[in-house]
Amino acid sequence: MAELTVEVLRAWARTALAELGRARTGIDELNVYPVPDGDTGTNLYLTWEAACDALPKGELTFTEAIQAFGRGALLGARGNSGVITSQLIRACGIRLTENLQGYGGAGRKADPPMSEPTAFADALTYAADAAYGAVAEPVEGTMLTVARAAAAGATTAAHDGKSLADVCLAAVASARQALTRTTEQLDVLRRAGVVDAGGAGLVVILGAMESVLTGRYVRVDVPARVEPRGEDAVGQDGPAYEVMYLLDAPDDRVGGFRQRLAGLGDSVVVVGGDGLWNVHVHTDDVGAAIESGIGVGRPHRIRVTHFADQAQHHEPVPGRAVIAVVAGDGLGELFSQAGARVIRGGPGRRCSTGELLQAIEESKAPEIVILPNDQDSLAVAEAAATAARQDGIRVAVIPTRAQVQGLAAIAVHDPQRSFDDDVVHLSAAAGQTRHGAVTVAVKDAWTMAGRCRVGDALGVVDGDFALITDDLEQAAYGVVDRLLGGGGELLTIVTGRDADPGLAAAVERHVRRARKDVDVMVYDGGQDRYPLLIGVE
């Protein structure tokens, strides 16, 4: 029976994102190479989040899923470590699907499909080699070293006939050992008393895969940074700017382009393929770095970071506003009490880009966080964010697809954190909240759960109709049981405008009988159409 499935990929993606969120601050504190800008953990988290967001819902083949995941990482890669990670993901995915399907390369007869353990180990080796090839001047003692060690450990286990889970376990063990050795391999790490930050993030990602395949939680604790003293302090030497952009260019011109970039600075990484590339370089000549891209193709989504300014952004920045789209008066009060500006939305009333831009303008804040809180408002929020950024405002859209995800996000908002820190915390809280609801069918229709009739009680889980019954209370029990089936510590119930007062109380009793370890919170939301909104964290 196949173990490498779309479901396993989705579980790995979710688990790794949660673990990167947990370890992010610790990884940031390790970051002294290639520049001590304290953002490696954040960049890895945001890169992985982009890959997760690109993974479509619904029925997919394993090949389609892993291609979408890899492309999402490529397009959303942040920083040196994020770009290298995107190459590891993409290359591993390409090789893995070839190995499982049987592939002989151009002009050769196709090889027979490999076993999953062998295919996985070979894909790790291919990915490590691809990552080394993407870096103009590879340096040992970095995440490249950790990736190659993981591949070597996996290969040995696969040759010994181990299972897929054991091959993954061997990869993680080898990666951990290699991470420990990075301190002595790279002088800047030794002087700072740290392991490589990117390598630490890679161990977290691999540990998440081990958790999924073995069914046992694998916690990767990031080693604490020892503060440098005296002459051992790490300075900010090197180029002043980080330049990143996507590049549309023929594959055969990228090798020469990579070498030309290496003459303009350091930390040169160019990853991708099939005409689309992600470019990263540290340089003092921003113009020349961009012109080099123009010389071979079309640069776009250009981002330039001045390291001195970036260091200042790690200090708390006042004047940040959170704007939330709410589906009811009670929800509006909850978000307002938590410090957010609210715009009315919900079923039958989608907020407009103009309303969001007006709220951004009225806030007069230099930093904006938007909580769309439903699927339909996401695109509107992104459009408003794009327009506001043209006026120099920093805007982040947290992909909250339900009101309860927004509540989970606003609960961890802290305006004293840096902007990036706050965005990561809000995104993690929202992403770790499963959501559901109950409603009553207003017409006959086909749903994901089958055909419903007018008056049927419908249960919604993570945005899809999951069950149909003739009793609203039973529908609520079914939704709660499914949400808690994946684990959880806190269940949030938001009652609607016309909800029976006894419905929420009955659900709360149901949960307390079956799951005494789960805390239950009930709020009056006042939303239309949905007597109950339900969230599990």
Helices and strands as residue ranges (DSSP letters): H 6-30, H 40-53, H 62-76, H 79-101, H 116-134, H 143-159, H 164-185, H 187-192, H 197-214, G 230-232, E 241-248, G 251-253, H 254-262, E 265-273, E 276-283, H 286-294, E 298-306, H 307-313, E 320-326, H 329-337, E 340-344, H 353-363, E 367-371, H 375-389, E 394-397, H 403-411, H 419-431, E 434-440, E 445-447, E 450-452, E 457-461, E 464-469, H 472-484, E 490-496, H 501-514, E 519-527, E 532-536
